[in-house]
Amino acid sequence: MDGGKKKRETLLVFIVGIVLILIVLSVFALLSSSVMRLLGFAYESTGSFIWYFIVASVVSYPLNLAGEALSETLFNFEEMPRKMTVGLYVLFDAATTFCGFSLVDYFMTSVSANTFSLLVLALVFALLGAGDAGKKESGKTGKKA
């Protein structure tokens, strides 16, 4: 009985976590929708824009993780200084975000975006996450970056 109760609690926590993530993405999509419309985004409804934003975020997430892992690995092996790590992270993150959002834009007819708006969006997302790049412990010396 305790195992079943624990599984239900785990499932509930997972569902609540997913719902909270979707709420945060939806709020962010709504806030950025007016700016994106100025940059050339076109969408049939607010719901389609939110759906586009969620799907594109999910699609580009694995690619973003790979780019982050590569830049962190190079930093941890002391192959490059923190400034280069941040630059590489921004480059990888912007490129993978652009690819993910472009892919979803290609298949989703209710939303269309031009290249410029996708580049701006990708760069903004990359810059928002750049502060954490190169801050993990260095693998060889154990010192903080």
C-alpha positions as CSV (number, residue, x, y, z in Angstrom):
1,M,0.0,0.0,0.0
2,D,2.8,2.4,0.8
3,G,4.3,1.9,-2.6
4,G,1.1,2.8,-4.4
5,K,0.7,5.9,-2.3
6,K,4.2,6.9,-3.0
7,K,3.7,6.4,-6.8
8,R,0.5,8.5,-6.7
9,E,2.4,11.3,-4.9
10,T,5.2,11.2,-7.4
11,L,2.8,11.3,-10.3
12,L,0.9,14.2,-8.7
13,V,4.2,16.2,-8.2
14,F,5.2,15.5,-11.8
15,I,1.8,16.7,-13.1
16,V,1.9,19.8,-11.0
17,G,5.4,20.5,-12.2
18,I,4.4,20.2,-15.8
19,V,1.4,22.4,-15.3
20,L,3.6,25.1,-13.6
21,I,6.1,25.0,-16.5
22,L,3.3,25.4,-19.0
23,I,1.9,28.3,-17.0
24,V,5.3,30.0,-16.9
25,L,5.8,29.4,-20.7
26,S,2.3,30.7,-21.4
27,V,2.8,33.9,-19.4
28,F,6.2,34.5,-21.1
29,A,4.6,33.9,-24.5
30,L,1.8,36.4,-23.8
31,L,4.3,39.0,-22.6
32,S,6.5,38.5,-25.6
33,S,3.7,38.2,-28.2
34,S,3.3,42.0,-28.7
35,V,7.0,42.5,-29.1
36,M,7.2,39.6,-31.5
37,R,4.4,41.0,-33.6
38,L,6.4,44.1,-34.0
39,L,9.3,42.0,-35.2
40,G,7.3,40.2,-37.8
41,F,5.6,37.4,-36.0
42,A,2.1,36.6,-37.3
43,Y,-0.3,34.2,-35.6
44,E,-4.0,33.4,-35.9
45,S,-4.8,33.4,-32.2
46,T,-3.1,33.9,-28.9
47,G,-3.7,30.2,-28.2
48,S,-1.8,29.2,-31.3
49,F,1.1,31.5,-30.4
50,I,1.3,30.0,-26.9
51,W,1.1,26.5,-28.4
52,Y,3.9,27.4,-30.9
53,F,6.0,28.7,-28.1
54,I,5.6,25.6,-25.9
55,V,6.2,23.1,-28.7
56,A,9.3,25.1,-30.0
57,S,10.7,25.3,-26.5
58,V,10.3,21.5,-26.1
59,V,11.9,20.8,-29.5
60,S,14.9,23.1,-29.0
61,Y,15.5,22.0,-25.4
62,P,17.6,18.9,-26.1
63,L,19.7,20.8,-28.6
64,N,20.3,23.5,-26.1
65,L,21.4,21.0,-23.5
66,A,24.0,19.6,-26.0
67,G,25.4,23.0,-26.7
68,E,25.6,23.9,-23.0
69,A,27.3,20.6,-22.3
70,L,29.9,21.2,-24.9
71,S,30.8,24.7,-23.7
72,E,30.9,23.5,-20.1
73,T,33.0,20.6,-21.0
74,L,35.6,22.7,-22.7
75,F,35.6,25.1,-19.8
76,N,35.9,22.3,-17.2
77,F,38.9,20.9,-19.0
78,E,40.4,24.3,-18.9
79,E,40.6,24.6,-22.7
80,M,39.2,28.1,-22.7
81,P,38.5,30.9,-20.2
82,R,35.1,31.8,-18.9
83,K,34.5,34.7,-21.4
84,M,35.0,32.3,-24.3
85,T,32.8,29.8,-22.6
86,V,30.0,32.4,-22.3
87,G,30.5,33.4,-25.9
88,L,30.4,29.8,-27.1
89,Y,27.3,29.1,-25.0
90,V,25.5,32.1,-26.5
91,L,26.5,31.0,-30.0
92,F,25.4,27.4,-29.5
93,D,22.2,28.3,-27.6
94,A,21.1,30.9,-30.1
95,A,21.8,28.6,-33.0
96,T,19.9,25.6,-31.5
97,T,17.0,27.8,-30.4
98,F,16.8,29.3,-33.8
99,C,16.8,25.8,-35.4
100,G,14.1,24.5,-33.0
101,F,11.8,27.5,-33.5
102,S,12.4,27.5,-37.3
103,L,11.5,23.8,-37.5
104,V,8.3,24.3,-35.6
105,D,7.5,27.4,-37.6
106,Y,7.9,25.4,-40.8
107,F,5.3,22.8,-39.7
108,M,2.9,25.0,-37.8
109,T,0.7,26.9,-40.3
110,S,-1.2,29.0,-37.7
111,V,2.0,30.8,-36.8
112,S,4.6,32.4,-39.1
113,A,7.8,34.1,-38.2
114,N,10.5,35.7,-40.3
115,T,14.1,35.0,-40.0
116,F,14.9,38.3,-38.2
117,S,12.3,37.7,-35.5
118,L,13.5,34.2,-34.9
119,L,17.1,35.4,-34.6
120,V,16.1,38.1,-32.1
121,L,14.2,35.6,-30.1
122,A,17.0,33.1,-30.1
123,L,19.6,35.7,-29.1
124,V,17.4,37.0,-26.2
125,F,17.0,33.5,-24.9
126,A,20.7,32.8,-25.2
127,L,21.6,36.0,-23.4
128,L,19.1,35.3,-20.6
129,G,20.9,32.0,-19.9
130,A,24.5,33.2,-20.5
131,G,25.0,34.2,-16.9
132,D,25.3,30.6,-15.7
133,A,27.8,29.5,-18.4
134,G,31.2,28.7,-17.0
135,K,30.2,28.9,-13.3
136,K,30.4,25.3,-12.4
137,E,33.4,23.9,-10.7
138,S,36.5,23.3,-12.9
139,G,37.2,19.5,-13.4
140,K,41.0,19.6,-13.0
141,T,41.6,22.0,-10.2
142,G,38.4,22.0,-8.3
143,K,38.4,25.8,-8.2
144,K,35.3,28.0,-8.8
145,A,35.3,29.9,-12.1
